[in-house]
Amino acid sequence: MPWLYYHEAAESVLADESIPNSYQFPDDTLLLLAAVFRPDGSFRGYRRTTGGLLQLCKNSDTFMDAAYVFGTTFDHTVSGLILFLS
């Protein structure tokens, strides 16, 4: 996730209420992209993270994409053995 950098002391910036906060997204869905690379390191392009691209344990697309709806609390706990093959 991006870092926030303040041009003044963070406390004064965070306490300033002169600019109202308003967030809007089409569909209320956050568009996140992941850079995709081949095993040899060459760049393949960008891919949307929806559809379970980042989730290790699969579920329905609707459930997995709920993580990208703005203002939604998303929690998914998985237990079990995970093996990574190299």
Secondary structure by P-SEA (a helix, b strand, c coil): cbbbbbcccaaaaaacccbbbbbbccccbbbbbbbbbcccccccbbbbcccccccccccccccccccccccbbbbbbbbcbbbbcc
